[in-house]
Amino acid sequence: MRHYEIVFLVHPDQSEQVPAMVDRYKTLVESNGGKIHRLEDWGRRQLAYPINKIHKAHYVLMNIECDQNVRDEIETAFRFNDAVIRNLILKRDEAITDMSILAKSKDEADAADKRSAAAAAAAAAESDEDEIDEVMDDDDNFDAESAASAE
């Protein structure tokens, strides 16, 4: 069996169909004795240049191991699917299983967003505690003033 790297771009209006498309291609490969070594959904991204007046597309990367018949079926499926606006199938010498640079940067960005959100939540909680302490101090001063004026 041969190793292939497949990248396909889906029309942005059809983004909700991507999981079903990926499942269909996975079952096609696996039902014929192939393997999927890497599957990455890169999401909607800006195109380098407009294609048919479309400026964004949904990107998917797959590294698979299959025979020529399955590869031809996948290529035919791309050709007759109107949602797929571009595809690229490359023959590879070996299976590629590690994360792509794009997926790594996305994971790092997600981790940074989570850290900043956690830091913001902690800062908000701390400022709420400071406000509560300030209100409590004001209440103590108010009670002392009202007690002095009552006498």
GROMACS elastic network, one bead per residue, 0.5 to 0.9 nm:
[ bonds ]
;  ai    aj funct       b0    kb
    1    34     6  0.78037   500
    1    65     6  0.62058   500
    1    66     6  0.52002   500
    1    68     6  0.79889   500
    2    64     6  0.83048   500
    2    65     6  0.54828   500
    2    66     6  0.55976   500
    2    67     6  0.59567   500
    2    68     6  0.76968   500
    2    91     6  0.73773   500
    2    92     6  0.75647   500
    2    93     6  0.78184   500
    2    94     6  0.81715   500
    2    95     6  0.89611   500
    3    63     6  0.72316   500
    3    64     6  0.57513   500
    3    66     6  0.65711   500
    3    67     6  0.85116   500
    3    90     6  0.85096   500
    3    91     6  0.59789   500
    3    92     6  0.51792   500
    3    93     6  0.64973   500
    3    94     6  0.60304   500
    3    95     6  0.59444   500
    3    96     6  0.86468   500
    4    62     6  0.81048   500
    4    63     6  0.57080   500
    4    64     6  0.53451   500
    4    65     6  0.62163   500
    4    66     6  0.77557   500
    4    71     6  0.83534   500
    4    89     6  0.65453   500
    4    90     6  0.54465   500
    4    92     6  0.53343   500
    4    93     6  0.84129   500
    4    94     6  0.85436   500
    4    95     6  0.79142   500
    5    38     6  0.89972   500
    5    61     6  0.73373   500
    5    62     6  0.58132   500
    5    64     6  0.64692   500
    5    65     6  0.89063   500
    5    88     6  0.79777   500
    5    89     6  0.57456   500
    5    90     6  0.50765   500
    5    91     6  0.64356   500
    5    92     6  0.67065   500
    5    95     6  0.87806   500
    5    96     6  0.83714   500
    6    60     6  0.80843   500
    6    61     6  0.57347   500
    6    62     6  0.50464   500
    6    63     6  0.62107   500
    6    64     6  0.78393   500
    6    87     6  0.72572   500
    6    88     6  0.56507   500
    6    90     6  0.63898   500
    6    91     6  0.88676   500
    7    59     6  0.70965   500
    7    60     6  0.56506   500
    7    62     6  0.64092   500
    7    63     6  0.87991   500
    7    86     6  0.83652   500
    7    87     6  0.56597   500
    7    88     6  0.52515   500
    7    89     6  0.66503   500
    7    90     6  0.87219   500
    8    58     6  0.82260   500
    8    59     6  0.59854   500
    8    60     6  0.55745   500
    8    61     6  0.68309   500
    8    62     6  0.87712   500
    8    78     6  0.82768   500
    8    84     6  0.67353   500
    8    85     6  0.77029   500
    8    86     6  0.57064   500
    8    88     6  0.62786   500
    8    89     6  0.85355   500
    9    12     6  0.88187   500
    9    57     6  0.58085   500
    9    58     6  0.54425   500
    9    60     6  0.66184   500
    9    83     6  0.83385   500
    9    84     6  0.56463   500
    9    85     6  0.56864   500
    9    86     6  0.51947   500
    9    87     6  0.62159   500
   10    13     6  0.83824   500
   10    14     6  0.66912   500
   10    15     6  0.67156   500
   10    17     6  0.88844   500
   10    18     6  0.74570   500
   10    44     6  0.88564   500
   10    57     6  0.56033   500
   10    59     6  0.65155   500
   10    60     6  0.81868   500
   10    82     6  0.87390   500
   10    83     6  0.53706   500
   10    85     6  0.57207   500
   10    86     6  0.74111   500
   10    87     6  0.89550   500
   11    14     6  0.53939   500
   11    15     6  0.67342   500
   11    54     6  0.79531   500
   11    56     6  0.77719   500
   11    57     6  0.53577   500
   11    58     6  0.65053   500
   11    82     6  0.83284   500
   11    83     6  0.52060   500
   11    84     6  0.62112   500
   11    85     6  0.61447   500
   12    15     6  0.52507   500
   12    16     6  0.87104   500
   12    44     6  0.69953   500
   12    54     6  0.82206   500
   12    55     6  0.89448   500
   12    56     6  0.63297   500
   12    58     6  0.58549   500
   12    83     6  0.84964   500
   13    16     6  0.78256   500
   13    57     6  0.86681   500
   13    83     6  0.83844   500
   14    17     6  0.55179   500
   14    18     6  0.72277   500
   14    58     6  0.84867   500
   14    83     6  0.61963   500
   14    84     6  0.89277   500
   15    18     6  0.54433   500
   15    19     6  0.84637   500
   15    43     6  0.83137   500
   15    44     6  0.79015   500
   15    57     6  0.82233   500
   15    58     6  0.62336   500
   15    83     6  0.87527   500
   16    19     6  0.70973   500
   16    20     6  0.83022   500
   17    20     6  0.54876   500
   17    21     6  0.62538   500
   17    22     6  0.87693   500
   17    83     6  0.86643   500
   18    21     6  0.50014   500
   18    22     6  0.60676   500
   18    23     6  0.85509   500
   18    41     6  0.87452   500
   18    58     6  0.80385   500
   18    60     6  0.83935   500
   19    22     6  0.51042   500
   19    23     6  0.61426   500
   19    24     6  0.85880   500
   19    41     6  0.89603   500
   20    23     6  0.50913   500
   20    24     6  0.61593   500
   20    25     6  0.87266   500
   21    24     6  0.50706   500
   21    25     6  0.62986   500
   21    26     6  0.85784   500
   22    25     6  0.51663   500
   22    26     6  0.60376   500
   22    27     6  0.86072   500
   22    39     6  0.88494   500
   22    60     6  0.83813   500
   23    27     6  0.61161   500
   23    28     6  0.84654   500
   24    27     6  0.53234   500
   24    28     6  0.61814   500
   24    29     6  0.87818   500
   25    29     6  0.62547   500
   25    30     6  0.86092   500
   25    74     6  0.70245   500
   25    77     6  0.88668   500
   26    29     6  0.52421   500
   26    30     6  0.60359   500
   26    31     6  0.83056   500
   26    35     6  0.85036   500
   26    36     6  0.72198   500
   27    30     6  0.50816   500
   27    31     6  0.55866   500
   27    32     6  0.83644   500
   28    31     6  0.54763   500
   28    32     6  0.65888   500
   28    34     6  0.85410   500
   28    70     6  0.72199   500
   28    73     6  0.84462   500
   28    74     6  0.80606   500
   29    32     6  0.56002   500
   29    33     6  0.67894   500
   29    34     6  0.50297   500
   29    35     6  0.65958   500
   29    36     6  0.75023   500
   29    64     6  0.77238   500
   29    65     6  0.79717   500
   29    66     6  0.65365   500
   29    67     6  0.89409   500
   29    70     6  0.64561   500
   29    71     6  0.84599   500
   29    74     6  0.86903   500
   30    33     6  0.52571   500
   30    35     6  0.58115   500
   30    36     6  0.75558   500
   30    66     6  0.84836   500
   31    34     6  0.71791   500
   32    66     6  0.77349   500
   32    67     6  0.83873   500
   32    70     6  0.73247   500
   33    65     6  0.88464   500
   33    66     6  0.71505   500
   33    67     6  0.86108   500
   34    64     6  0.71794   500
   34    65     6  0.52938   500
   34    67     6  0.73899   500
   34    70     6  0.85088   500
   35    63     6  0.86751   500
   35    64     6  0.56497   500
   35    65     6  0.50607   500
   35    66     6  0.67349   500
   36    39     6  0.71064   500
   36    62     6  0.72471   500
   36    63     6  0.60243   500
   36    65     6  0.63360   500
   36    66     6  0.87179   500
   37    62     6  0.76501   500
   37    63     6  0.53854   500
   37    64     6  0.55716   500
   37    65     6  0.73908   500
   37    95     6  0.66229   500
   37    96     6  0.66534   500
   37    97     6  0.53975   500
   37    98     6  0.88597   500
   38    61     6  0.77128   500
   38    62     6  0.55492   500
   38    64     6  0.70861   500
   38    95     6  0.86623   500
   38    96     6  0.69863   500
   38    97     6  0.53545   500
   38    98     6  0.74774   500
   38    99     6  0.77156   500
   39    60     6  0.75835   500
   39    61     6  0.57873   500
   39    63     6  0.64961   500
   39    64     6  0.85883   500
   39    97     6  0.89432   500
   40    43     6  0.89556   500
   40    59     6  0.86280   500
   40    60     6  0.58752   500
   40    61     6  0.50987   500
   40    62     6  0.64570   500
   40    99     6  0.81966   500
   40   100     6  0.83165   500
   40   103     6  0.73221   500
   41    58     6  0.81437   500
   41    59     6  0.63444   500
   41    61     6  0.64166   500
   41    62     6  0.87065   500
   41   103     6  0.85289   500
   42    45     6  0.76419   500
   42    58     6  0.70950   500
   42    59     6  0.52100   500
   42    60     6  0.57329   500
   42    61     6  0.74808   500
   42   102     6  0.76806   500
   42   103     6  0.70056   500
   42   106     6  0.85293   500
   43    57     6  0.79679   500
   43    58     6  0.50133   500
   43    59     6  0.55538   500
   43    60     6  0.72902   500
   44    56     6  0.64431   500
   44    57     6  0.52895   500
   44    59     6  0.63553   500
   45    55     6  0.86928   500
   45    56     6  0.55066   500
   45    57     6  0.56846   500
   45    58     6  0.62450   500
   45    59     6  0.70492   500
   46    49     6  0.84573   500
   46    55     6  0.60795   500
   46    57     6  0.66409   500
   46    58     6  0.88921   500
   47    50     6  0.63799   500
   47    51     6  0.80353   500
   47    54     6  0.81332   500
   47    55     6  0.55169   500
   47    56     6  0.52441   500
   47    57     6  0.66408   500
   48    55     6  0.81067   500
   48    56     6  0.88964   500
   49    54     6  0.86267   500
   49    55     6  0.69529   500
   50    53     6  0.54006   500
   50    54     6  0.52363   500
   50    56     6  0.78924   500
   51    54     6  0.51744   500
   51    55     6  0.68772   500
   51    56     6  0.88271   500
   51    85     6  0.79686   500
   52    55     6  0.85930   500
   52    85     6  0.89428   500
   54    57     6  0.75964   500
   57    85     6  0.83508   500
   63    92     6  0.89807   500
   63    95     6  0.70567   500
   63    96     6  0.65415   500
   63    97     6  0.76143   500
   64    95     6  0.74471   500
   64    96     6  0.86799   500
   65    94     6  0.89951   500
   65    95     6  0.73357   500
   66    69     6  0.81793   500
   66    70     6  0.63137   500
   66    71     6  0.69167   500
   67    70     6  0.57063   500
   67    71     6  0.65337   500
   67    72     6  0.89278   500
   68    71     6  0.50618   500
   68    72     6  0.61737   500
   68    73     6  0.86734   500
   69    72     6  0.51239   500
   69    73     6  0.62604   500
   69    74     6  0.87405   500
   70    74     6  0.61988   500
   70    75     6  0.85771   500
   71    74     6  0.51622   500
   71    75     6  0.62087   500
   71    76     6  0.86253   500
   71    89     6  0.85619   500
   72    75     6  0.50479   500
   72    76     6  0.61135   500
   72    77     6  0.85387   500
   73    76     6  0.50521   500
   73    77     6  0.60850   500
   73    78     6  0.86357   500
   74    78     6  0.62401   500
   74    79     6  0.86371   500
   75    78     6  0.50991   500
   75    79     6  0.62285   500
   75    80     6  0.88281   500
   75    87     6  0.83817   500
   75    89     6  0.81065   500
   76    80     6  0.62787   500
   76    81     6  0.85318   500
   77    80     6  0.53924   500
   77    81     6  0.60254   500
   78    81     6  0.52563   500
   78    82     6  0.80233   500
   78    83     6  0.85590   500
   78    84     6  0.60900   500
   78    85     6  0.85284   500
   78    86     6  0.82652   500
   78    87     6  0.71750   500
   79    82     6  0.76753   500
   79    84     6  0.77292   500
   79    85     6  0.89719   500
   79    87     6  0.88313   500
   80    83     6  0.89528   500
   80    84     6  0.85253   500
   81    84     6  0.57508   500
   81    85     6  0.85207   500
   82    85     6  0.69556   500
   84    87     6  0.72083   500
   92    95     6  0.71693   500
   92    96     6  0.84352   500
   96    99     6  0.85264   500
   97   100     6  0.88364   500
   99   102     6  0.80805   500
   99   103     6  0.60917   500
   99   104     6  0.63081   500
  100   103     6  0.52410   500
  100   104     6  0.62441   500
  100   105     6  0.86990   500
  101   104     6  0.50702   500
  101   105     6  0.61755   500
  101   106     6  0.85571   500
  102   105     6  0.52611   500
  102   106     6  0.62092   500
  102   107     6  0.87176   500
  103   107     6  0.61610   500
  103   108     6  0.85894   500
  104   107     6  0.51112   500
  104   108     6  0.61708   500
  104   109     6  0.85576   500
  105   108     6  0.50223   500
  105   109     6  0.60669   500
  105   110     6  0.85378   500
  106   109     6  0.50262   500
  106   110     6  0.61037   500
  106   111     6  0.85513   500
  107   110     6  0.50081   500
  107   111     6  0.60859   500
  107   112     6  0.85167   500
  108   111     6  0.50364   500
  108   112     6  0.60932   500
  108   113     6  0.85583   500
  109   113     6  0.61046   500
  109   114     6  0.86017   500
  110   113     6  0.50234   500
  110   114     6  0.62070   500
  110   115     6  0.86265   500
  111   114     6  0.50769   500
  111   115     6  0.61764   500
  111   116     6  0.86228   500
  112   115     6  0.50354   500
  112   116     6  0.61012   500
  112   117     6  0.84744   500
  113   116     6  0.51375   500
  113   117     6  0.60184   500
  113   118     6  0.85049   500
  114   117     6  0.50513   500
  114   118     6  0.60755   500
  114   119     6  0.85345   500
  115   118     6  0.50972   500
  115   119     6  0.61151   500
  115   120     6  0.85614   500
  116   120     6  0.60356   500
  116   121     6  0.85177   500
  117   120     6  0.50297   500
  117   121     6  0.61054   500
  117   122     6  0.85505   500
  118   121     6  0.50648   500
  118   122     6  0.61417   500
  118   123     6  0.85650   500
  119   122     6  0.50577   500
  119   123     6  0.61025   500
  119   124     6  0.85355   500
  120   123     6  0.50192   500
  120   124     6  0.60499   500
  120   125     6  0.85401   500
  121   124     6  0.50271   500
  121   125     6  0.61127   500
  121   126     6  0.85590   500
  122   125     6  0.50909   500
  122   126     6  0.61577   500
  122   127     6  0.86437   500
  123   126     6  0.50590   500
  123   127     6  0.61611   500
  123   128     6  0.85702   500
  124   127     6  0.51198   500
  124   128     6  0.61365   500
  124   129     6  0.86667   500
  125   128     6  0.50538   500
  125   129     6  0.63111   500
  125   130     6  0.87353   500
  126   129     6  0.50955   500
  126   130     6  0.63006   500
  126   131     6  0.87194   500
  127   131     6  0.61780   500
  127   132     6  0.86148   500
  128   131     6  0.50795   500
  128   132     6  0.61920   500
  128   133     6  0.86306   500
  129   132     6  0.50709   500
  129   133     6  0.61656   500
  129   134     6  0.85595   500
  130   133     6  0.51058   500
  130   134     6  0.61265   500
  130   135     6  0.86382   500
  131   135     6  0.61338   500
  131   136     6  0.85357   500
  132   135     6  0.50970   500
  132   136     6  0.60991   500
  132   137     6  0.86017   500
  133   136     6  0.50506   500
  133   137     6  0.61858   500
  133   138     6  0.86496   500
  134   137     6  0.51161   500
  134   138     6  0.62468   500
  134   139     6  0.86643   500
  135   138     6  0.50134   500
  135   139     6  0.61620   500
  135   140     6  0.86546   500
  136   139     6  0.50147   500
  136   140     6  0.62394   500
  136   141     6  0.86976   500
  137   140     6  0.50741   500
  137   141     6  0.62728   500
  137   142     6  0.85763   500
  138   141     6  0.51118   500
  138   142     6  0.60685   500
  138   143     6  0.86190   500
  139   143     6  0.61078   500
  139   144     6  0.86104   500
  140   143     6  0.51722   500
  140   144     6  0.62849   500
  140   145     6  0.86974   500
  141   144     6  0.51729   500
  141   145     6  0.61974   500
  141   146     6  0.86149   500
  142   145     6  0.51293   500
  142   146     6  0.60683   500
  142   147     6  0.84853   500
  143   146     6  0.51660   500
  143   147     6  0.60381   500
  143   148     6  0.85779   500
  144   147     6  0.51571   500
  144   148     6  0.62147   500
  144   149     6  0.87103   500
  145   148     6  0.51360   500
  145   149     6  0.61818   500
  145   150     6  0.85511   500
  146   149     6  0.51443   500
  146   150     6  0.60329   500
  146   151     6  0.88051   500
  147   150     6  0.51324   500
  147   151     6  0.66261   500
  148   151     6  0.54978   500
